[in-house]
């Protein structure tokens, strides 16, 4: 698998396993956690829409992105390790990721020095990247999470940008240079996922 922050997921899950165990004992399901992560993302996106061009509003992104990653790891553990896996959960998980990405990142097109075109293209390619990962299942391969710009990598990059700008860094061309680089890495990610899915797939 092409290197990505996703490779750190097992270690992250080990840290969160006590939380997942506690939620299971409380009767919380994997699907509820998935929906909760999507609702959290929608709420954070709404804050950015309501307060465009206010640097401090961006500070909502880093903690929400981290919490979203934690919830995504927890819902996976609840599904796999506690027998809560379901077809509905699989659909919710994939849709939730796309909805969350769109809700959290598209509002950046409203200001803060970001190019609306580059933000929109970043979200579009993020959706295509996840679709490429899911399409691997259609050719008899496993779901692909290859990088270099997977979900966790996007969250880290957007979170870092939001933190830097939210703490008062001057806006400028540098933000859009970063987004342009992200677009290139997203294209590489789509290529990697499609290529490796075809290599692993059993259908001819």
N, C-alpha and C positions, 0 to 999 in steps of 0.2 A: 504494500500500500504506500502511495506517495505520502511523504511526511506531512503531518498536520497536527494541530493542537489536539485533534480528536484522539491521537495516540495516547494522550495522557488520561483518557477517560477511565480506564480501570483503576488508576490510583485515586482519581476524584471520587469514583463510586465507593471505594473502600472507606473514604472519609465520611461519606454520606449514608453508609449502610445503617448505622444506628438510627438515623432520622427516618429512613424508609421502614425499618422495623417498627418504630414507634407509630408511624402513620398507619401501617397495616393493622396493628393492634387496636387502633382507634376506629378501624373500619373504613379508612380512606382508600379509594380504589385508584388504580393507575389512570383510568379515564378522567377521573375528577382532577387529578394532578395535571394532566395534559390540558384540560379545559382551563384550569386555573392559570397555567402559564400563558395561554393565549389571551385570556382576559387581562392579565397583568400587562402584557405587551400593548394591548389596545389602550389601556388606561394611560400608560407612559406616552404612547404616541399622541393621545389626545392632549396631554400637557404641552407637548411640543407644538401642536397645531394652535392651541390657545395662546401660547406665548412665543410667537416667532421672533427671531432675532434678539432674544434676550439670552445672553451667554449662560446665566445661571440656570436657565431651564434645561440646558444640555446636561447638567449634573444629575438629572434623573436617569440618564441612560446607563452609566457604568454599573450602579448597583442593581438596576432592573435586568440588565444583560447577564450579570453574574447569577442573580437569582433564577433567571430563566434557564440558564445552563444547569443549575443545581436541580431545578424541578424536572428538566428533561432527563437528567441522570436518574432521579428518583422514580419517575414513572416507568422507566425501563427496568429498573430493579424490581419494582412492584409487579410488573407484568411477568418477568422471567422467573424471579426467585420465589415469588409467593403465589404462583399459579393464577395470575389475573390477566394473562394474555388473551386477547380476543380479536376477531376480525374488525369489529368496530374500533377498537383501540388502535389498530394498525392504520386505519383510515384517519382517525382523529390525530394521530401523531404526525403523519405527513402533512395533512391540511393545516394543523396547528403551527408547524414550522414555517410554512409559506405565509400564513396570515400574520404570524409574529414578526417575521422579517419585514414584511410590507408595512405593518403598523409602526414599527420602530424606526425604520430608515427613510421611508418616503417623506415624512414631515421635514427632513433635513433639506429638501428641495425648496422650502419656503424662505430660507435665509441663512444666516451665519456664514456667508461667504461661499457656500457650496454651489457648484453649478447644478441647476435643476436637471439638465440633460444627463450629466454624469451620475447624479444620484439615481435618477430613474433607470438608467442603463444598468447600474449596479444591482438594483433590486430585480430588474428583469433577468439579468444573468444569474442572480442568486436562485431565482425560481427555476430557471433552466438547469442549473447545476443540480438542484434537488431532484428534478424530473429525470435527469440522466442517471442519478443514483437509483431511483425507483425502477426505471426501465430495465435495469440489469435483471430484475426478477423475471421479466418477460422473455428473456433469452436463456433462462435456466441458470443464471448466476445468482450470487447472493447480493443483497442490497449493498451498493458501493458507497463508501464514505471517504474516498481518496481526496487528497489535497491537490495543490497547495492552498486553496482558499475555500475550505468547507465552512459549515455553519459556525463552529467554534472560532475559526480564524476570522471570519467576518465580524463576529461579536467582539473579539479582542480588538480588532482594528477600529471599528466604529466606536467602541467604548473608549479607546485611547484618544481618538480625535475629540470626542465629546468632553473628556476630562481635561484635555489640554486647553480647548477653547473655553470651556466652562470656568476654568481657573484664571482666565484673563489673557491668554495668549492672543496676539494680534491676528486678525483674519487676513488671508492673503492667498496668493496663487498656490502656495505650498499645499493647501487642503485639496485642491483639485488635481495636483500632481499625484498625491497619495491615492485619490479615487481612480485616476487613470491607470496607475499601477495595479490597483485592485481589479480593474476590468481585465487587464491582461492576465492576471493570475486566475481569475474566474474562467476565462476562456481555456486556459491550460487545464483547469480542474474538470471542465466539461469534457475535454478531449481525453484526459486520463480515465475518467469514469466510464466513458463509452468504450474506449480501447480495452480496458481491463475487463469490462463486462463481456465483451465479445470474446476475449481470450479465455475467460473462465466459463462462459456459457456452454450449455450442453445441447442447445437446439441448433439445428443447421438450416 
